[in-house]
Amino acid sequence: MTSTTTRSDEPAQPDPAELEALARRFPRLHAPQFWAWGGYDAHFAAVMPEDRLVTNIHLIGFAPLPDTPSAPGTPDGQGVVLCRDERDHWFLPGGTRERDESIDDCLARELREEAGARLLDAPVWIGAHRCVTDRPTPYRPWQPHPEKAWLWGWGEVVVDSEPTNPEDGESVVEVRVVAPAQAQELLSHGRDGWWAELVALAVESREKHARAGGRTPGA
């Protein structure tokens, strides 16, 4: 599984056998999808896209569960940060890059705007959805078209303020840290099952990162 945190126009490519094994373990996440809201054909892979293609960045943020004993499957007492909007829709913090905005700056801004959160360490990127739209024009004039990429990663965060809720962003009414299993349930409610597999992939990557000598989960 890739843990690449650098961005370039020539990103490192994981071993093909590793990619195949990952796709077998997370079949729903890797299945071809059609996102009707944007006319996108989307396909996930743990292959880092070129920086110029990345238009959207989202994070599975890990933070301490609030004053409760560790839930099953969360021995380190860490949960996943979720946001809820006015439609009672739960989602992972993140969003669209502004013109000339770096990936790191976009992620920091979106975490603050939607979750009142900040990163404690560099994020670990676990993959991306490559998307091709059938729409005649890009969502934003400066974005690549018709191909673009949604980048997914995880990181240790702290929720230390209220969401700033800018006028042109999501209207967040609640931020909650929940056990990974509950995050999978909330994100999948009324939506495709790949959301649950995305969280599972982040948990697996985080555990692997700790075993390899990276930041200890919960530290």
Residue pairs with C-beta under 8 A, 6 or more apart in sequence:
1 14
1 18
1 22
1 46
1 126
1 201
1 204
1 205
1 208
2 12
2 14
2 46
2 47
2 48
2 125
2 126
2 127
3 124
3 125
3 126
3 205
3 208
3 209
3 214
4 11
4 12
4 48
4 125
5 122
5 123
5 124
5 125
7 48
7 51
7 54
7 103
8 50
8 51
9 50
9 51
9 52
10 50
11 47
11 48
11 49
11 50
12 48
13 47
14 46
14 47
18 46
19 45
19 46
19 47
22 30
22 46
22 201
23 30
23 45
26 194
26 197
26 200
26 201
27 197
28 192
28 193
28 194
28 196
28 197
29 44
29 194
29 197
29 198
29 201
30 43
30 44
30 45
31 194
32 41
32 42
32 43
33 41
33 42
33 43
33 44
33 129
33 192
33 194
34 40
34 41
34 42
35 42
35 131
38 131
38 133
38 135
38 139
39 133
39 134
39 135
40 131
40 132
40 133
41 131
41 132
41 133
41 134
42 129
42 130
42 131
42 150
43 129
43 130
44 127
44 128
44 129
44 130
44 194
45 127
45 128
45 130
46 126
46 127
47 127
47 128
48 125
48 128
48 151
49 128
49 130
49 149
49 151
50 149
51 103
52 144
53 130
53 144
53 147
53 148
53 149
54 97
54 103
54 128
54 148
54 149
54 150
54 151
55 96
55 97
55 139
55 140
55 143
55 144
55 148
55 149
55 150
56 94
56 95
56 96
56 97
56 148
56 149
56 150
56 151
57 94
57 95
57 97
57 103
57 106
57 107
57 110
57 150
57 151
57 153
58 92
58 93
58 94
58 95
58 110
58 150
58 151
58 152
58 153
59 92
59 93
59 94
59 107
59 110
59 111
59 123
59 152
59 153
59 154
59 155
59 157
60 80
60 92
60 152
60 153
60 154
60 155
60 183
60 198
60 199
60 202
61 80
61 81
61 92
61 93
61 111
61 115
61 117
61 119
61 154
61 155
61 156
61 157
62 78
62 79
62 80
62 81
62 154
62 155
62 156
62 157
62 206
62 217
62 218
63 78
63 79
63 81
63 117
63 156
63 157
63 158
63 159
63 177
64 77
64 78
64 79
64 177
64 218
65 71
65 74
65 77
65 78
65 79
65 177
65 178
65 179
66 177
69 77
70 76
70 77
71 79
71 179
71 181
71 182
72 179
72 181
73 179
73 180
73 181
74 179
74 180
76 217
76 218
77 218
78 217
78 218
79 177
79 178
79 179
79 180
79 182
79 183
80 177
80 178
80 179
80 180
80 183
80 199
80 202
81 92
81 93
81 115
81 117
81 157
81 159
81 175
81 176
81 177
82 90
82 91
82 92
82 175
82 176
82 177
82 178
82 183
82 186
82 187
83 90
83 91
83 92
83 93
83 114
83 115
83 163
83 170
83 172
83 174
83 175
84 90
84 91
84 172
84 173
84 174
84 175
84 176
85 91
85 170
85 171
85 172
85 173
86 171
86 173
90 186
90 187
90 189
91 170
91 187
92 187
93 110
93 111
93 114
93 115
93 117
94 107
94 110
94 111
94 114
95 106
95 110
95 113
95 114
95 169
95 170
96 106
96 139
96 140
97 103
97 106
98 106
99 140
99 142
100 142
101 109
103 151
107 119
107 123
107 153
108 118
108 119
111 117
111 118
111 119
111 157
112 118
112 161
112 163
112 164
113 163
113 164
113 165
113 166
113 169
113 170
114 163
114 165
114 169
114 170
114 172
114 175
115 157
115 159
115 163
115 172
115 175
116 159
116 160
116 161
116 162
116 163
116 164
116 175
117 157
117 158
117 159
117 160
117 161
117 175
118 157
118 158
118 160
119 155
119 156
119 157
120 155
120 156
120 157
120 158
121 155
121 156
121 215
122 155
123 153
123 154
123 155
124 153
124 154
124 155
124 205
124 206
124 209
124 214
125 151
125 152
125 153
126 152
126 153
126 154
126 201
126 202
126 205
127 152
127 201
128 149
128 150
128 151
128 152
129 149
129 150
129 152
130 147
130 149
131 147
131 148
131 149
131 150
132 146
132 147
133 145
133 146
133 148
134 146
135 146
137 145
138 144
138 145
138 146
138 148
152 198
152 202
153 202
154 202
154 205
154 206
156 215
156 217
156 219
159 175
159 177
163 172
163 175
165 171
165 172
178 186
180 199
180 200
180 203
183 199
184 195
184 196
184 199
184 200
185 196
187 195
187 196
187 198
187 199
188 195
188 196
206 217
207 217
209 215
210 216
210 217
